Amino acid sequence: MRCKFEYNEVLDDVYFMKLALEEARQASRRNEVPVGAIVVSQQQVIGKGHNLTEHLTDVTAHAEMQAITAASQYLGAKYLKDCTLYVTLEPCTMCAGALQWSQISRVVFGASDPKRGAMSFKPTLFHPSTEIIGGIEKDACLHLLTSFFRDKRQ
């Protein structure tokens, strides 16, 4: 069970999403689709990642997968109970499945993904006890993505 502290959860969500945005910017600098993710436990970042699909030539190397793996290694455990994933783009179905297996407590995403996002296809892919929150820093997340793809088309 999560302890209640004297802090504003919405402000914390914005703060941690800004850290995920930094990860997304790292992806962009590597010519990867700019999606970033971090995993937080007890107000501490325990895992982070950004898209590495091009760099690793691996379609499964999404930001969420990188962050889940890093957090699991940090904890020495496969379950991420009492943890929150912050990701700049709504997780796809593959990542939602991995998040279900991890039993993560919360998923906070920035921009929705109407074409590939799990919420559009099958929101029940997430673990039943996982709280899903969307739209945190949505404009900043969308701006990074649209700028990246606009620059690619030029």
C-alpha positions in Angstrom: 0.0 0.0 0.0 1.2 3.4 -0.9 2.0 5.9 1.9 0.5 9.3 1.7 3.1 12.1 2.0 2.6 15.9 2.2 3.2 16.6 -1.5 1.1 17.5 -4.5 1.0 14.4 -6.8 0.1 16.5 -9.8 3.2 18.6 -9.4 5.3 15.5 -8.9 3.8 14.0 -12.1 4.8 17.2 -14.0 8.3 17.1 -12.5 8.9 13.4 -13.4 7.4 13.8 -16.8 9.9 16.6 -17.5 12.7 14.0 -16.7 11.1 11.6 -19.2 11.1 14.4 -21.7 14.9 14.7 -21.2 15.1 11.0 -22.1 13.0 11.7 -25.2 15.4 14.5 -26.2 18.3 12.0 -25.9 16.5 9.7 -28.3 16.0 12.5 -30.8 19.7 13.4 -30.7 20.4 9.7 -31.6 17.9 10.0 -34.5 15.4 7.8 -32.7 11.7 8.5 -32.3 11.7 10.8 -29.3 10.0 8.8 -26.6 11.5 8.7 -23.1 10.5 6.9 -19.9 11.5 6.8 -16.3 10.4 4.5 -13.4 10.1 6.1 -10.0 9.9 4.5 -6.6 9.5 6.5 -3.4 10.2 9.7 -5.2 13.5 8.3 -6.6 14.3 7.5 -10.3 15.2 3.8 -10.4 15.1 3.2 -14.1 15.2 5.3 -17.3 15.3 4.8 -21.0 14.5 6.1 -24.4 13.8 4.6 -27.7 16.8 2.6 -29.1 15.1 0.6 -31.9 17.4 2.1 -34.6 20.6 2.0 -32.6 20.1 -1.6 -31.4 18.3 -2.8 -34.6 15.6 -4.1 -32.2 11.9 -3.4 -32.6 11.4 -4.2 -28.9 13.8 -1.5 -27.7 11.1 0.9 -26.8 11.7 3.5 -24.0 9.3 1.7 -21.7 11.1 -1.6 -22.1 14.5 0.0 -21.4 13.1 1.7 -18.2 11.4 -1.5 -17.0 14.6 -3.5 -17.4 16.7 -0.9 -15.6 14.2 -0.6 -12.7 14.0 -4.4 -12.4 17.7 -4.7 -12.3 18.0 -1.8 -9.7 15.4 -3.5 -7.4 16.6 -7.0 -8.1 13.0 -8.0 -8.7 10.7 -8.6 -11.7 7.7 -6.9 -10.1 7.5 -3.1 -10.0 4.8 -2.8 -7.4 4.6 0.7 -5.7 6.4 2.1 -8.8 5.3 4.6 -11.4 6.3 4.7 -15.1 6.4 8.1 -16.7 6.5 8.0 -20.5 6.1 10.7 -23.0 3.9 8.7 -25.4 1.0 6.4 -24.5 2.4 2.8 -24.4 1.8 0.5 -27.3 0.3 -3.0 -26.8 3.7 -4.6 -26.5 4.7 -2.3 -23.7 1.3 -2.5 -22.0 1.8 -6.3 -21.9 5.2 -5.9 -20.3 3.8 -3.4 -17.8 1.1 -5.8 -16.9 3.6 -8.6 -16.2 5.6 -6.1 -14.1 2.5 -5.3 -12.0 3.5 -1.6 -12.0 1.2 0.5 -9.8 0.9 3.6 -12.0 1.5 4.6 -15.6 1.6 8.3 -16.4 1.9 9.2 -20.1 2.1 12.5 -21.9 0.7 12.3 -25.4 -2.0 9.9 -26.5 -1.2 7.6 -29.5 -4.5 7.1 -31.3 -2.8 4.9 -34.0 -0.8 2.5 -31.8 -1.6 3.2 -28.2 -2.8 0.4 -26.0 -5.7 2.5 -24.6 -7.2 2.7 -28.1 -6.9 -1.0 -28.8 -7.2 -2.9 -25.5 -7.0 -0.9 -22.2 -7.4 -4.2 -20.3 -3.8 -5.1 -21.3 -2.6 -3.2 -18.3 -2.7 -5.0 -14.9 -6.1 -4.5 -13.3 -4.6 -2.7 -10.3 -2.5 -0.3 -12.4 -3.7 3.3 -12.4 -3.4 5.0 -15.8 -3.1 8.8 -16.1 -2.7 10.5 -19.5 -2.1 14.1 -20.6 0.7 15.2 -18.3 2.8 17.7 -20.2 0.9 16.6 -23.3 1.8 19.7 -25.3 5.5 19.4 -24.7 5.5 15.7 -25.5 3.5 16.3 -28.7 5.7 19.2 -29.8 8.8 17.0 -29.5 7.2 14.2 -31.6 5.7 16.5 -34.3 9.0 18.5 -34.6 10.9 15.3 -35.0 8.7 13.9 -37.8 8.4 17.3 -39.5 12.2 17.5 -39.7 12.3 14.0 -41.1 9.9 14.9 -43.9 12.0 17.9 -45.0 
